[in-house]
Amino acid sequence: MKKWLVLGLAAVVVVGAWWSFLRPTLSPVVVSTDLKGQLVSTDALRGKPYLVNFWATSCITCVKEMPDLIALHEEFAAKGFQTVAVAMSYDRPDFLSQFVQDRKLPFLVIHDLDQAWAKAWGDVAVTPTTFIVDRKGYVTRRYVGEPDFDGLRQWLKEELAAAS
């Protein structure tokens, strides 16, 4: 009997930990100004799906994935999808501005000088790190490294269709 009780309690702990780890959490509320001087608030983005990508101009993988982020944004922006590219605090402002201009980044770009975004999203220190948020404001995916862009496209199609 005691053995079954211990096994039952262990199962409850494992299921609880699994549920806690896998269940979506609300995205943090962060407000700052983008490179164009526009106020950007994650709270204002609720109601539509969005992506938050932490990156740096010195990050090879970040630079490599940027055309895919641009394509994803351009494919779904008209349907309500938003992309927020958060440049790390250590990025040089002149490099960042030049990169944004040269690559014609079509989405919101924030230079996280005070690290408010990185702290709010779980002390992000590794680039690239990408968070996917559904229209209800829940973080549904987190990628460290290059995201699965095909999987993201499929998820966005479903998420945007459900909102219609």
N, CA and C of each residue as an Amber inpcrd file, in Angstrom:
protein
   492
   0.8270000  -1.2000000   0.0000000   0.0000000   0.0000000   0.0000000
   0.8690000   1.2610000   0.0000000   1.9120000   1.2300000   0.8360000
   2.8040000   2.3780000   0.9330000   3.5080000   2.6330000  -0.4030000
   3.8730000   1.5440000  -1.0780000   4.5420000   1.6560000  -2.3730000
   3.6390000   2.3810000  -3.3780000   2.3550000   2.0350000  -3.4040000
   1.4130000   2.6720000  -4.3350000   1.1950000   4.1430000  -4.0120000
   1.2060000   4.4660000  -2.7400000   1.0570000   5.8560000  -2.3250000
   2.2450000   6.6770000  -2.7950000   3.4430000   6.1430000  -2.6240000
   4.6660000   6.8350000  -3.0690000   4.6580000   6.9940000  -4.5870000
   4.2920000   5.9320000  -5.3010000   4.2150000   6.0090000  -6.7620000
   3.1560000   7.0110000  -7.2180000   2.0200000   7.0200000  -6.5260000
   0.9550000   7.9780000  -6.8560000   1.4010000   9.4100000  -6.6460000
   2.0670000   9.6760000  -5.5340000   2.5770000  11.0270000  -5.2690000
   3.6420000  11.4250000  -6.2850000   4.5060000  10.4910000  -6.6360000
   5.5350000  10.7690000  -7.6400000   4.8890000  11.1200000  -8.9780000
   3.8460000  10.3910000  -9.3370000   3.1440000  10.6660000 -10.5960000
   2.5140000  12.0560000 -10.5810000   1.9290000  12.4320000  -9.4570000
   1.3280000  13.7660000  -9.3350000   2.3920000  14.8400000  -9.5000000
   3.5420000  14.6590000  -8.8800000   4.6380000  15.6350000  -8.9870000
   5.1210000  15.7380000 -10.4230000   5.3060000  14.6010000 -11.0880000
   5.7840000  14.6030000 -12.4780000   4.7760000  15.2760000 -13.3890000
   3.5130000  14.9310000 -13.2650000   2.4760000  15.5460000 -14.1080000
   2.3810000  17.0440000 -13.8230000   2.4500000  17.4340000 -12.5720000
   2.4080000  18.8520000 -12.2140000   3.5770000  19.6130000 -12.7920000
   4.7660000  19.0500000 -12.7030000   5.9620000  19.6990000 -13.2640000
   5.8450000  19.7860000 -14.7770000   5.3820000  18.7010000 -15.3950000
   5.2160000  18.6830000 -16.8420000   4.2220000  19.7570000 -17.2740000
   3.0830000  19.8430000 -16.6030000   2.0580000  20.8290000 -16.9370000
   2.5820000  22.2480000 -16.7300000   3.2700000  22.4680000 -15.6410000
   3.8240000  23.7850000 -15.3410000   4.8220000  24.2100000 -16.4040000
   5.6240000  23.2610000 -16.8720000   6.6460000  23.5660000 -17.8650000
   6.0440000  23.8110000 -19.2420000   5.0420000  23.0540000 -19.6180000
   4.5080000  23.1100000 -20.9710000   3.3510000  24.0800000 -21.1740000
   2.6710000  24.4580000 -20.1170000   1.5010000  25.3140000 -20.3130000
   1.9530000  26.7160000 -20.7450000   1.2020000  27.3020000 -21.6380000
   1.5420000  28.6540000 -22.0830000   1.4420000  29.6620000 -20.9370000
   2.2910000  30.6580000 -20.9700000   2.2500000  31.7250000 -19.9790000
   1.9660000  33.0380000 -20.6910000   1.3660000  33.9630000 -19.9790000
   1.1100000  35.2820000 -20.5730000   2.4260000  35.9760000 -20.8790000
   2.4480000  36.6760000 -21.9910000   3.6560000  37.4240000 -22.3420000
   3.8230000  38.5850000 -21.3620000   5.0620000  38.9650000 -21.1020000
   5.2710000  40.0970000 -20.2000000   4.8340000  41.4000000 -20.8640000
   4.5030000  42.3780000 -20.0500000   4.1670000  43.6990000 -20.5700000
   5.4310000  44.5490000 -20.5240000   5.8470000  44.9930000 -21.6940000
   7.0420000  45.8260000 -21.8290000   6.6850000  46.9820000 -22.7460000
   7.1710000  48.1600000 -22.4250000   6.9150000  49.3520000 -23.2310000
   8.2370000  50.0640000 -23.4740000   8.4800000  50.4290000 -24.7230000
   9.6550000  51.2370000 -25.0500000   9.4470000  51.8690000 -26.4160000
  10.4530000  52.5590000 -26.8770000  10.3880000  53.2570000 -28.1560000
  11.2370000  52.5110000 -29.1760000  10.7110000  52.3700000 -30.3850000
  11.4930000  51.7030000 -31.4270000  12.4490000  52.7100000 -32.0760000
  13.2040000  52.2540000 -33.0580000  14.2160000  53.1130000 -33.6940000
  13.6030000  54.2900000 -34.4480000  12.3250000  54.2010000 -34.8000000
  11.6440000  55.2940000 -35.5020000  10.9760000  56.2630000 -34.5290000
  11.0750000  55.9870000 -33.2280000  10.4720000  56.8570000 -32.2280000
   9.0460000  56.4950000 -31.8580000   8.5310000  55.3760000 -32.3820000
   7.1730000  54.9340000 -32.0700000   7.1740000  54.1910000 -30.7340000
   6.1210000  54.3940000 -29.9620000   5.9600000  53.6620000 -28.7060000
   5.5000000  52.2370000 -29.0270000   6.1850000  51.2510000 -28.4510000
   5.8540000  49.8460000 -28.6660000   5.5390000  49.2300000 -27.3110000
   4.3560000  48.6060000 -27.2270000   3.9300000  47.9520000 -25.9940000
   3.4040000  46.5720000 -26.3250000   3.8940000  45.5770000 -25.6060000
   3.3790000  44.2290000 -25.8320000   1.9020000  44.1490000 -25.4630000
   1.4800000  44.9520000 -24.5180000   0.0670000  44.9710000 -24.1310000
  -0.8080000  45.4140000 -25.3090000  -0.3190000  46.3790000 -26.0750000
  -1.0700000  46.8790000 -27.2310000  -1.0910000  45.8590000 -28.3760000
  -0.1600000  44.9130000 -28.3660000  -0.1080000  43.9040000 -29.4210000
  -1.0940000  42.7630000 -29.2010000  -1.6390000  42.6570000 -27.9950000
  -2.6030000  41.5830000 -27.7180000  -3.7990000  41.7190000 -28.6450000
  -4.3360000  40.5890000 -29.0030000  -5.4500000  40.5820000 -29.9470000
  -5.0110000  40.0950000 -31.3130000  -3.6990000  40.0210000 -31.5220000
  -3.1440000  39.4870000 -32.7590000  -1.8540000  38.7400000 -32.4150000
  -1.4890000  37.7650000 -33.2200000  -0.2580000  37.0410000 -32.9170000
   0.9570000  37.9100000 -33.2150000   2.0140000  37.6890000 -32.4510000
   3.2490000  38.4130000 -32.7230000   4.4660000  37.5970000 -32.3250000
   5.6000000  38.0340000 -32.8240000   6.8710000  37.3680000 -32.6080000
   7.8250000  38.3870000 -32.0060000   8.5800000  37.9770000 -31.0070000
   9.6250000  38.8170000 -30.4230000  10.9400000  38.0800000 -30.6330000
  11.8480000  38.7180000 -31.3580000  13.1310000  38.1060000 -31.6880000
  14.2610000  38.9230000 -31.0790000  15.0300000  38.2970000 -30.1870000
  16.2150000  38.9320000 -29.6070000  17.4010000  38.5900000 -30.4950000
  18.1360000  39.6090000 -30.9170000  19.1980000  39.4170000 -31.8860000
  20.2980000  40.4570000 -31.6940000  21.3570000  40.3070000 -32.4540000
  22.4570000  41.2740000 -32.4450000  23.0960000  41.2840000 -33.8290000
  23.6200000  42.4270000 -34.2130000  24.2810000  42.5270000 -35.5180000
  25.5530000  41.6830000 -35.5670000  26.1130000  41.3720000 -34.4070000
  27.3360000  40.5610000 -34.3460000  27.0590000  39.0630000 -34.3110000
  25.8040000  38.6810000 -34.2940000  25.3950000  37.2720000 -34.2050000
  25.2160000  36.7170000 -35.6200000  26.0470000  35.7480000 -35.9770000
  26.0150000  35.1880000 -37.3320000  24.6650000  34.5400000 -37.6410000
  24.1350000  33.7620000 -36.7010000  22.8400000  33.1050000 -36.9240000
  21.7230000  34.1350000 -37.0460000  21.8070000  35.2100000 -36.2570000
  20.7890000  36.2720000 -36.3210000  20.7680000  36.9150000 -37.7070000
  21.9380000  37.2120000 -38.2200000  22.0480000  37.8440000 -39.5360000
  21.5440000  36.8720000 -40.6090000  21.8930000  35.5950000 -40.4580000
  21.4630000  34.5670000 -41.4180000  19.9470000  34.4150000 -41.4480000
  19.2890000  34.4730000 -40.2810000  17.8400000  34.2530000 -40.2330000
  17.0220000  35.5010000 -40.5850000  17.6520000  36.6550000 -40.6660000
  16.9170000  37.9000000 -40.9020000  16.0850000  37.8760000 -42.1890000
  16.5900000  37.3590000 -43.3250000  15.7180000  37.2870000 -44.5120000
  14.4690000  36.4290000 -44.2830000  14.5900000  35.3600000 -43.4940000
  13.4260000  34.5340000 -43.1800000  12.4340000  35.2770000 -42.2870000
  12.9420000  36.0640000 -41.3280000  12.0500000  36.8820000 -40.4850000
  11.3220000  37.9240000 -41.3250000  12.0550000  38.5430000 -42.2470000
  11.4480000  39.5380000 -43.1410000  10.3400000  38.8820000 -43.9690000
  10.6410000  37.7290000 -44.5630000   9.6550000  37.0300000 -45.3980000
   8.4250000  36.6310000 -44.5890000   8.6430000  36.1100000 -43.3780000
   7.5240000  35.7250000 -42.5150000   6.6570000  36.9380000 -42.1900000
   7.3010000  38.0320000 -41.8230000   6.5670000  39.2560000 -41.4920000
   5.7640000  39.7470000 -42.7040000   6.4150000  39.8100000 -43.8440000
   5.7330000  40.3270000 -45.0330000   4.5820000  39.4270000 -45.4730000
   4.7110000  38.1360000 -45.2590000   3.6540000  37.2000000 -45.6470000
   2.4000000  37.3600000 -44.7840000   2.5710000  37.6850000 -43.4930000
   1.4320000  37.6720000 -42.5780000   1.0600000  39.0260000 -41.9660000
   1.8260000  40.0580000 -42.2050000   1.5670000  41.3640000 -41.5770000
   0.1910000  41.9170000 -41.9450000  -0.2100000  41.7600000 -43.1800000
  -1.5050000  42.2930000 -43.6220000  -2.6780000  41.5880000 -42.9300000
  -2.4000000  40.4050000 -42.3700000  -3.4490000  39.6390000 -41.6770000
  -3.4260000  39.8760000 -40.1680000  -2.5600000  40.8010000 -39.7090000
  -2.5450000  41.1510000 -38.2950000  -1.3350000  40.6970000 -37.5130000
  -0.4050000  39.9950000 -38.1420000   0.8060000  39.5160000 -37.4680000
   1.8130000  40.6540000 -37.3210000   2.4750000  40.7060000 -36.1770000
   3.4930000  41.7350000 -35.9420000   4.8070000  41.0650000 -35.5360000
   5.8990000  41.6740000 -35.9210000   7.2430000  41.2150000 -35.5620000
   7.9390000  42.3290000 -34.8050000   8.5480000  41.9720000 -33.6800000
   9.3320000  42.9250000 -32.8990000  10.7480000  42.3650000 -32.7950000
  11.7010000  43.0530000 -33.4050000  13.0990000  42.6440000 -33.3460000
  13.7700000  43.4720000 -32.2510000  14.2720000  42.7880000 -31.2350000
  14.8690000  43.4620000 -30.0860000  16.3830000  43.2730000 -30.1480000
  17.0830000  44.3520000 -30.4930000  18.5440000  44.3090000 -30.5570000
  19.1020000  44.3940000 -29.1390000  20.0850000  43.5760000 -28.8760000
  20.6680000  43.4900000 -27.5390000  21.3480000  44.8020000 -27.1430000
  21.4670000  45.0200000 -25.8560000  22.0170000  46.2720000 -25.3250000
  23.4420000  46.5260000 -25.7870000  24.2040000  45.4800000 -26.0280000
  25.6100000  45.6390000 -26.4030000  25.8090000  45.9710000 -27.8770000
  24.7340000  45.9350000 -28.6550000  24.8440000  46.2820000 -30.0700000
  25.1960000  47.7600000 -30.2150000  26.1340000  48.0550000 -31.0780000
  26.5020000  49.4500000 -31.3080000  25.3820000  50.1550000 -32.0730000
  24.9460000  51.3120000 -31.5880000  23.8450000  52.0260000 -32.2520000
  24.1010000  52.3000000 -33.7320000  25.3370000  52.6590000 -34.0970000
  25.6300000  52.9410000 -35.5050000  25.5430000  51.6710000 -36.3530000
  26.0060000  50.5310000 -35.8410000  25.8970000  49.2640000 -36.5640000
  24.4310000  48.8820000 -36.7270000  23.6730000  49.0500000 -35.6680000
  22.2510000  48.7000000 -35.6900000  21.5020000  49.5370000 -36.7180000
  21.6870000  50.8410000 -36.6680000  20.9990000  51.7290000 -37.6230000
  21.3660000  51.3960000 -39.0570000  22.6380000  51.1340000 -39.2950000
  23.0940000  50.8030000 -40.6430000  22.4960000  49.4750000 -41.1150000
  22.4490000  48.4990000 -40.2240000  21.8800000  47.1870000 -40.5600000
  20.4030000  47.3280000 -40.9210000  19.6560000  48.0250000 -40.1070000
  18.2200000  48.2180000 -40.3390000  17.9930000  48.9270000 -41.6680000
  18.8110000  49.9310000 -41.9500000  18.6840000  50.6850000 -43.2040000
  19.0730000  49.8210000 -44.4000000  20.2100000  49.1440000 -44.3230000
  20.6790000  48.3280000 -45.4480000  19.7370000  47.1720000 -45.7710000
  19.2010000  46.5280000 -44.7380000  18.3340000  45.3610000 -44.9350000
  16.8660000  45.7450000 -45.0870000  16.5670000  47.0350000 -44.9210000
  15.1870000  47.5350000 -45.0480000  14.2190000  46.7030000 -44.1900000
  14.5530000  46.5770000 -42.9190000  13.7240000  45.7800000 -42.0180000
  12.3330000  46.3970000 -41.9330000  11.2940000  45.6200000 -42.2740000
   9.9370000  46.1560000 -42.3650000   9.1520000  46.1160000 -41.0540000
   9.7820000  45.6770000 -39.9780000   9.0690000  45.4950000 -38.7220000
   9.6380000  46.3990000 -37.6420000   9.0410000  46.3220000 -36.4760000
   9.4750000  47.1290000 -35.3400000  10.8520000  46.6710000 -34.8680000
  11.7570000  47.6270000 -34.6720000  13.1010000  47.3140000 -34.1780000
  13.3540000  48.1700000 -32.9420000  13.7120000  47.4890000 -31.8630000
  13.9780000  48.1520000 -30.5870000  15.4280000  47.8950000 -30.2060000
  16.1110000  48.9470000 -29.7590000  17.4480000  48.7610000 -29.1930000
  17.2760000  48.7180000 -27.6790000  17.4840000  47.5610000 -27.1040000
  17.1920000  47.3000000 -25.6930000  18.3280000  47.7880000 -24.7880000
  18.6020000  49.0710000 -24.8570000  19.7380000  49.6370000 -24.1200000
  19.6410000  49.4350000 -22.6170000  18.4450000  49.5350000 -22.0580000
  18.2810000  49.3690000 -20.6070000  17.9760000  47.9180000 -20.2210000
  17.9700000  47.0320000 -21.2030000  17.7310000  45.5980000 -21.0220000
  16.3490000  45.2790000 -20.4480000  15.4170000  46.2130000 -20.5690000
  14.0610000  45.9880000 -20.0480000  13.3910000  44.8140000 -20.7480000
  13.5430000  44.7130000 -22.0600000  12.9180000  43.6200000 -22.8000000
  13.5730000  42.2940000 -22.4250000  14.8980000  42.2550000 -22.4360000
  15.6080000  41.0090000 -22.1130000  15.2390000  40.5210000 -20.7110000
  15.1680000  41.4270000 -19.7580000  14.8080000  41.0440000 -18.3830000
  13.3660000  40.5470000 -18.3120000  12.4550000  41.2720000 -18.9480000
  11.0310000  40.9120000 -18.8880000  10.7590000  39.5500000 -19.5180000
  11.5030000  39.1890000 -20.5260000  11.2700000  37.9320000 -21.2350000
  12.1100000  36.7920000 -20.6660000  12.6020000  36.9510000 -19.4390000
  13.2970000  35.8400000 -18.7750000  14.8040000  35.9550000 -18.7740000
  15.3060000  37.1810000 -18.7260000  16.7570000  37.4140000 -18.7250000
  17.4250000  36.8000000 -19.9600000  16.9120000  37.1370000 -21.1180000
  17.4580000  36.6220000 -22.3740000  18.8980000  37.1120000 -22.5260000
  19.7980000  36.1830000 -22.7630000  21.2120000  36.5200000 -22.9540000
  21.7800000  35.8940000 -24.2280000  21.0990000  34.8920000 -24.7690000
  21.5820000  34.1730000 -25.9440000  20.8140000  34.6460000 -27.1680000
  21.5580000  34.9180000 -28.2480000  20.9150000  35.3060000 -29.5010000
  21.2260000  34.2550000 -30.5600000  20.2680000  34.0340000 -31.4460000
  18.9080000  34.5400000 -31.4040000  18.0300000  33.7310000 -30.4380000
  17.1200000  34.4240000 -29.8090000  16.0600000  33.8060000 -29.0190000
  14.7520000  34.4260000 -29.4990000  13.8060000  33.5750000 -29.8270000
  12.5470000  34.0280000 -30.4130000  11.3720000  33.4810000 -29.6250000
  10.4140000  34.3550000 -29.3540000   9.1780000  33.9940000 -28.6650000
   8.0110000  34.2090000 -29.6150000   7.0630000  33.2680000 -29.6040000
   5.8590000  33.3760000 -30.4130000   4.6850000  33.5400000 -29.4590000
   3.8810000  34.5710000 -29.7040000   2.7610000  34.8950000 -28.8220000
   1.4670000  34.8040000 -29.6240000   0.4780000  34.1130000 -29.0680000
  -0.8020000  33.9890000 -29.7670000  -1.6480000  35.2370000 -29.5710000
  -2.7940000  35.2790000 -30.2220000  -3.6420000  36.4740000 -30.1870000
  -4.2050000  36.7740000 -28.8010000  -4.1970000  35.7810000 -27.9090000
  -4.6820000  35.9910000 -26.5390000  -3.5720000  36.4820000 -25.6090000
  -2.3570000  36.5890000 -26.1400000  -1.2450000  37.0970000 -25.3420000
  -0.4230000  36.0270000 -24.6480000  -0.6160000  34.7670000 -25.0280000
   0.1460000  33.6720000 -24.4130000   1.3710000  33.3100000 -25.2430000
   2.4890000  33.1270000 -24.5730000   3.7020000  32.6640000 -25.2360000
   3.5000000  31.1800000 -25.5210000   3.4870000  30.8230000 -26.7920000
   3.2220000  29.4400000 -27.1700000   4.4680000  28.6900000 -27.6160000
   5.4950000  29.4250000 -28.0040000   6.7370000  28.8030000 -28.4530000
   7.9170000  29.6870000 -28.0780000   9.0450000  29.0090000 -27.8320000
  10.3030000  29.7130000 -27.5870000  11.3960000  28.9490000 -28.3180000
  12.1560000  29.6630000 -29.1150000  13.2700000  29.0600000 -29.8430000
  14.5630000  29.7230000 -29.3900000  15.5480000  28.9240000 -29.0590000
  16.9000000  29.4240000 -28.8490000  17.6720000  28.8980000 -30.0410000
  18.1690000  29.8080000 -30.8610000  18.7220000  29.4320000 -32.1560000
  17.6910000  29.7480000 -33.2220000  17.9670000  29.3110000 -34.4110000
  17.0760000  29.6220000 -35.5340000  15.7360000  28.9070000 -35.3920000
  14.6340000  29.6350000 -35.5370000  13.3090000  29.0100000 -35.4240000
  13.0110000  28.0720000 -36.5910000  12.0040000  27.2480000 -36.4070000
  11.4760000  26.3980000 -37.4550000  10.4780000  27.2560000 -38.2430000
  10.9410000  27.8810000 -39.3140000  10.0980000  28.8220000 -40.0470000
   8.9200000  28.1380000 -40.7410000   9.0990000  26.9110000 -41.2140000
   7.9690000  26.1910000 -41.8180000   6.8920000  25.9160000 -40.7720000
   7.3180000  25.4970000 -39.5840000   6.3750000  25.2680000 -38.4910000
   5.6810000  26.5470000 -38.0630000   6.4260000  27.6480000 -38.0540000
   5.8330000  28.9520000 -37.7070000   4.7790000  29.3670000 -38.7260000
   5.0840000  29.1710000 -39.9900000   4.1180000  29.5090000 -41.0390000
   2.8100000  28.7250000 -40.8480000   2.9540000  27.4380000 -40.5930000
   1.7710000  26.6010000 -40.4010000   0.9690000  27.0650000 -39.1870000
   1.6680000  27.3320000 -38.0840000   0.9970000  27.7960000 -36.8700000
   0.2890000  29.1240000 -37.1200000   0.9660000  30.0540000 -37.8250000
   0.3580000  31.3600000 -38.1000000  -0.8900000  31.2290000 -38.9680000
  -0.8340000  30.3640000 -39.9550000  -2.0230000  30.1520000 -40.7980000
  -3.1990000  29.7020000 -39.9470000  -2.9610000  28.7620000 -39.0540000
  -4.0150000  28.2530000 -38.1810000  -4.4800000  29.3150000 -37.1950000
  -3.5450000  30.0240000 -36.5950000  -3.8810000  31.0520000 -35.5940000
  -4.6870000  32.1880000 -36.2180000  -4.2770000  32.6220000 -37.3960000
  -4.9780000  33.7210000 -38.0600000  -6.3380000  33.2630000 -38.6030000
  -6.4360000  32.0160000 -39.0450000  -7.7250000  31.4930000 -39.5200000
  -8.7120000  31.3820000 -38.3610000  -8.2220000  30.9860000 -37.1870000
  -9.0960000  30.8600000 -36.0070000  -9.6110000  32.2130000 -35.5570000
  -8.8530000  33.2660000 -35.8340000  -9.2480000  34.6100000 -35.4210000
 -10.2880000  35.2100000 -36.3550000 -10.4180000  34.6350000 -37.5500000
 -11.3490000  35.2070000 -38.5430000 -12.7760000  34.8230000 -38.2820000
